[in-house]
Amino acid sequence: MPTATQPSPAPADTPAPGGRRAGHPSRRIPGPDWLWATLLTLAVGVVKIGSAQPWRDELASWYAASRSTGELIDMLGHVDAVSGLYYLLLHGWISLFGDSEAALRLPSALAMAGAAAFAVLTARKLFDRRTAVFTGLLFAFLPSVSRYAQEARSYAFAVLAVTAATWLLLRALERPTPRRWAPYGLAVALAGLFHMVSLLFLLPHALIVLLRWRRDRRGRTLAGYAVTVAVALLPVVPLVLLGRQQVGRQIGWLKAPHLRSLADLWNGLFGSPLVALAVAAVALLPLAWSRGRRPAGELVLIGAVPVAAAWVVSQGSTSYFIDRYLLFTMPAWVVLAAAGLAALRPRQAGVAGLAALILLGVPDQRQMRTTGGRVGADGQAAADVIAKGYRPGDGFVPVRGEDRVYMIDLQVEYFLPPRVRLRDVFAERSAVAADDLFPVECPQPAQCLGTTARVWVVTWGGTQDPYNKLPEAQAEALRSHYKVVESKKVRGLRVSLLERTK
């Protein structure tokens, strides 16, 4: 029966006295493992990267990043300031490479590939080369890695920054000099600027520093860490203050988590319930090694402490407890799982376990790359119906009101060809003019109809009612002045053409 055993020889990267590793200087990048892991993660991440239709958060990224720099900065003063750095990065990217689904998502794929490199380097530094190889393979084929490598949001960048910070911290603790603390500070700052919740990783990092200090009693370690973090947080503080003012708009819909929410979060971190269960089964095996107990314990802190802290904080007025906000903890669990698999004896058992774990995620990998893998509404099909029957001067009425957060308007507008220019009939002020992601709608809808001869109405499907879920005042204004001449159902939506009667 396969068992987890302590390897008899010391790993090549076991710290030697004086802060150097046996056989080579600690500053040397050990082997090409990080490089092939980066390339493999990128290769898997770009497979069918443009297949799935963008969901509402990605559409928000596109809509914000498509504005001029001035318009974007004005918007960030009112909403989504915490995503500002990512939007600015995406804005520059779009100006160079366009805004197709693949182009929007490629920066995230590159960021996740970079995170793979640092996960492998961390595995090599804490364990051995076999663990590093297993880490690279497991990371590349994890469903959640592909999912967020193909997401036009900042989560992959937060994963990259935190994973880099972890490796840089371990490196700085070997030789706590300003030259080693400086890149760690940069990673801390970037993590906070890309996603504020990711700064929870500073809690386990501080614990690791204290534990290492208790062992070696090097005073400059504590001082160097404290000064580095303080300086790194300076550019993040204004963002935190502004973000607090906008938090109700951003995540007011999140509810306080229950204990059962931990299981949902765990599944979300790996993108597959089966993969999550398998990772849980092997991630704690390294704690059984006498030699592996310390590095495994440090990784458990990095993976578990932010989750516990987020759960506690989310019992208050604002919840932050959702898998994608805590995705930055995933690489620590991947390294732990890889270490557990690498320790199995005979060695073939570890290889078989790794292969089985990868295969468990294949169905989820396929599903996320389908056209409707992320959204239940087919915005492209709705846009095709409108484009086919479009006439210059046509109006547009998407379902908004209480359902505006689903961004049905953007799901359609993203796929409309440039020649189709619809007038948003019930928008008193456009979203750009309002420095927002949503337009300001007319308080008196009937007065905003103007002389528009034809209107395309896009509402939720599921019923024959062309006004399903429209605010009652808007529906009544349309009923009073228009008749339905065409109505088609597409997946999740109904597209209706109305012509004016009076």
C-alpha positions, -999 to 999 in steps of 0.1 A, spaced: 0 0 0 14 34 -9 26 54 20 40 89 26 75 85 39 103 108 47 129 107 20 162 94 33 185 119 16 182 155 25 166 175 -3 190 195 -25 175 227 -13 178 220 24 191 252 40 227 249 52 242 269 80 249 305 71 219 308 48 232 289 18 219 257 3 240 225 0 258 223 -33 252 258 -47 245 294 -36 210 301 -25 206 329 -50 210 306 -80 177 297 -98 176 259 -96 171 244 -130 147 251 -157 116 238 -139 100 272 -135 104 279 -172 87 248 -185 60 251 -159 54 287 -171 51 276 -207 29 246 -199 5 267 -178 3 293 -206 -3 266 -233 -31 251 -213 -45 285 -204 -48 297 -240 -66 265 -253 -100 278 -266 -94 310 -246 -120 329 -267 -147 302 -267 -168 311 -237 -189 342 -239 -178 369 -214 -198 371 -182 -208 403 -165 -176 410 -146 -156 406 -178 -179 429 -196 -174 454 -168 -137 452 -175 -142 456 -212 -166 486 -208 -143 504 -183 -110 497 -202 -125 508 -235 -130 544 -223 -104 571 -228 -78 574 -200 -95 605 -187 -130 589 -187 -116 559 -170 -100 579 -142 -132 599 -137 -152 566 -134 -128 552 -108 -136 581 -86 -171 569 -83 -170 531 -87 -145 502 -90 -115 521 -78 -101 488 -64 -98 475 -100 -82 507 -112 -47 494 -119 -61 464 -138 -84 485 -158 -55 509 -168 -34 479 -177 -62 464 -198 -69 498 -214 -33 499 -227 -35 463 -238 -68 468 -258 -53 498 -276 -25 475 -289 -43 442 -294 -80 449 -296 -109 437 -275 -118 402 -288 -126 376 -261 -91 361 -265 -74 395 -265 -92 406 -233 -82 374 -215 -46 369 -226 -31 392 -199 -47 369 -173 -32 339 -190 2 354 -189 -2 364 -152 -12 329 -143 17 315 -162 40 337 -142 24 325 -110 32 289 -120 69 299 -121 69 312 -86 49 282 -73 75 259 -87 104 280 -72 86 279 -38 82 242 -40 119 237 -49 130 260 -21 109 244 6 111 207 -6 129 192 -35 130 190 -73 104 162 -75 79 183 -56 87 212 -79 80 191 -110 48 178 -95 38 214 -86 43 226 -121 22 198 -136 -6 201 -111 -7 238 -113 -9 239 -151 -38 214 -153 -59 227 -123 -94 237 -135 -94 269 -115 -60 280 -130 -75 276 -165 -107 293 -154 -90 324 -141 -63 324 -168 -93 328 -191 -110 356 -172 -107 393 -180 -104 403 -143 -76 410 -119 -76 377 -100 -48 361 -119 -26 391 -112 -33 389 -75 -23 352 -76 9 362 -94 18 389 -69 11 368 -38 29 338 -51 59 359 -61 58 376 -27 59 342 -9 90 331 -28 106 365 -24 99 363 14 116 329 17 145 342 -3 148 374 19 146 353 51 177 334 40 197 367 37 176 397 50 193 425 31 177 456 15 183 441 -20 162 411 -11 135 430 8 129 455 -20 114 431 -46 93 416 -18 79 451 -10 71 456 -47 51 423 -48 32 433 -17 23 467 -32 11 451 -65 -9 425 -46 -28 452 -28 -33 473 -59 -46 444 -79 -69 431 -52 -71 445 -17 -84 413 -1 -52 396 -12 -34 416 14 -46 390 40 -15 370 29 5 394 51 -9 377 82 7 343 75 38 360 62 42 378 95 37 346 114 64 329 93 88 358 99 81 355 137 87 318 137 119 321 117 130 349 141 124 327 171 147 301 156 176 323 145 171 355 166 183 378 138 169 412 148 173 426 114 148 401 100 119 416 120 130 451 113 135 445 76 101 429 73 82 456 92 99 485 73 94 468 39 57 461 45 51 496 59 66 512 28 49 488 4 15 497 18 19 534 13 5 534 -23 -23 511 -12 -37 531 16 -54 558 -6 -70 529 -26 -82 513 6 -98 545 18 -115 551 -16 -125 515 -18 -142 516 15 -165 544 3 -175 523 -27 -178 490 -10 -216 490 -9 -217 493 -47 -190 466 -52 -198 437 -30 -230 446 -11 -246 415 -25 -223 392 -6 -238 376 25 -221 367 58 -206 332 54 -217 301 74 -195 271 82 -208 253 52 -195 282 31 -160 268 37 -168 237 17 -181 258 -12 -150 280 -11 -127 249 -11 -145 236 -42 -142 270 -59 -105 273 -52 -98 243 -74 -126 247 -99 -139 211 -94 -154 193 -64 -136 161 -73 -102 178 -77 -108 198 -44 -115 165 -26 -84 149 -40 -62 179 -31 -76 178 5 -66 141 7 -30 146 -2 -22 182 9 -16 175 45 6 144 40 39 165 42 30 172 78 38 136 85 75 141 76 98 151 104 119 170 79 89 183 59 69 194 88 82 230 91 78 239 54 45 222 52 33 241 83 44 274 68 24 266 36 -7 256 57 -5 290 73 -3 307 39 -33 287 26 -55 287 57 -49 319 77 -63 343 50 -94 321 46 -100 321 83 -94 358 86 -118 365 57 -144 343 73 -142 362 106 -141 397 90 -171 388 68 -193 382 99 -195 420 101 -213 445 79 -194 437 47 -186 402 34 -154 394 14 -159 356 15 -160 343 -20 -136 319 -38 -123 342 -64 -113 368 -38 -93 342 -20 -79 325 -51 -44 337 -41 -43 309 -14 -46 282 -40 -9 279 -50 1 271 -13 -23 241 -14 -10 231 -48 26 229 -35 14 210 -4 -5 185 -26 25 181 -48 47 175 -18 23 149 -6 22 131 -39 60 133 -43 65 116 -9 44 85 -18 63 53 -20 68 35 -43 74 65 -66 51 52 -92 22 57 -67 29 94 -67 30 96 -105 -3 77 -107 -19 99 -80 -8 130 -99 -22 117 -132 -55 107 -115 -58 142 -100 -52 158 -133 -77 136 -151 -104 143 -125 -104 179 -137 -109 172 -174 -147 174 -175 -145 208 -158 -118 219 -182 -141 211 -211 -172 227 -197 -156 260 -189 -145 263 -225 -180 259 -240 -198 289 -254 -223 291 -225 -199 279 -199 -201 311 -178 -234 328 -187 -269 315 -191 -279 342 -216 -266 341 -252 -257 378 -259 -242 369 -292 -273 353 -305 -294 383 -294 -269 407 -311 -271 387 -343 -309 390 -343 -307 428 -339 -279 432 -364 -298 413 -390 -329 435 -388 -313 468 -378 -322 501 -394 -304 534 -386 -322 552 -358 -334 521 -340 -338 523 -302 -326 498 -276 -343 488 -243 -324 461 -223 -337 448 -191 -321 468 -163 -339 481 -132 -332 457 -103 -315 433 -128 -290 459 -141 -261 440 -123 -264 412 -149 -254 437 -176 -277 424 -203 -271 456 -222 -234 450 -223 -238 413 -232 -256 424 -263 -236 456 -271 -203 437 -269 -213 415 -299 -229 442 -321 -210 452 -352 -198 488 -355 -224 497 -381 -252 490 -355 -257 521 -334 -287 518 -312 -302 547 -291 -305 537 -255 -341 549 -252 -345 551 -214 -310 563 -206 -312 599 -195 -274 601 -192 -250 575 -206 -228 555 -182 -197 574 -196 -214 608 -189 -223 596 -154 -188 583 -147 -203 549 -139 -207 515 -153 -245 520 -155 -265 548 -172 -288 571 -153 -323 560 -164 -352 583 -171 -375 588 -140 -404 594 -165 -398 568 -192 -427 580 -215 -410 614 -218 -378 598 -231 -392 579 -260 -390 608 -283 -398 600 -319 -380 567 -321 -398 547 -348 -385 512 -338 -372 498 -306 -354 465 -299 -363 451 -265 -341 425 -249 -355 408 -217 -351 376 -199 -364 345 -217 -386 318 -202 -419 335 -209 -437 348 -240 -439 383 -224 -417 407 -244 -416 430 -213 -406 403 -188 -388 419 -158 -388 454 -173 -396 481 -147 -434 486 -149 -431 523 -159 -409 514 -189 -431 485 -199 -462 507 -197 -446 534 -218 -437 508 -245 -472 492 -245 -488 526 -249 -468 537 -279 -456 506 -297 -467 472 -309 -447 440 -311 -440 430 -347 -413 403 -340 -402 383 -310 -375 356 -309 -362 335 -281 -325 328 -278 -308 310 -250 -318 328 -218 -332 359 -236 -360 372 -257 -354 397 -284 -385 417 -296 -388 444 -322 -414 471 -315 -428 496 -340 -444 528 -331 -482 531 -333 -487 567 -320 
